[in-house]
Amino acid sequence: MAMKLVGRERRKLRIRKKVVGTSERPRLTVFRSARHIYAQVIDDVAGCTLAHASTLSKDLGASAAAEGKPAKKTDKAKQVGALVAKMCLSKSIKQVVFDRNGYKYHGRISALAQAARAAGLKF
């Protein structure tokens, strides 16, 4: 395994010792691949996923693709953040705890978090 992945796994485990999602305040976790970004809201006590969204979701609009240019990954992350926040608010989840999953809080990760906050989700 590459040293970059080993470091991320160590950071991930260190974060997960402190960050726990409950039914009142579930955990919003983010996974980032080279092409896509995924977000899910998890209740760790019950062990179930309450909401999820990704760049592969059918609900995600193709607003930037309408211009003829492909959407940037950061813009897609903003759309995913707004979509997962909308799903949470429809299920009356107003507060979550953010799990960055070992990634640095910049770029696509921060764009997703800021879009979720702007859509009404509290961290």
Secondary structure, 3 states (H helix, E strand, C coil): CCHHHHHHHHHHHHHHHHCCCCCCCCEEEEEECCCCEEEEEEECCCCEEEEEEECCCCCCCCCHHHHCCCCCHHHHHHHHHHHHHHHHHHCCCCECEEECCCCCCCCHHHHHHHHHHHCCCEC
